[in-house]
Amino acid sequence: AKSSSEALTGRQMEIFSNMENPKVVDEPAVRGGEPLLRVIEGVVDLAFREEGGWVIADYKTDRGTDPNFSSRLKAYRQQVDLYADAWTLLTGDPVKERILFFTAQDRLESW
């Protein structure tokens, strides 16, 4: 069975391998050709605690009118899911809600 840190590392690599330029802070250590750890830097825009758990929110300025928006939206949701997974590992408390605020569109997505 994988430890929670191994599971998170695998999820980071899976998510960010599809993104254009993830900011890699540290090169992975390698054993037998397999990465042991890769550190990726991300910034949670907003985190606050409510009854029942944490809320993690990320702000985006996309207008949503370009043809690549739907693929970026999928990556944005994965990004916030990764933040939520990391937050849960760090705090030991559940993340009950994830939010994307699209400021230029005056809308939000919550799951």
Buried (B, 14 or more C-beta within 10 A) or exposed (E): EEEEEEEBBEBBBEBBEEBEEBEEEEEBEEEEEEEEEBEBEBEBBEBEEEEEBBBBBBEBEBEEEEEEBEEBBEEBBBBBBBBBBBBBEEEEEEBBBBBBBBEEBEEEBEE
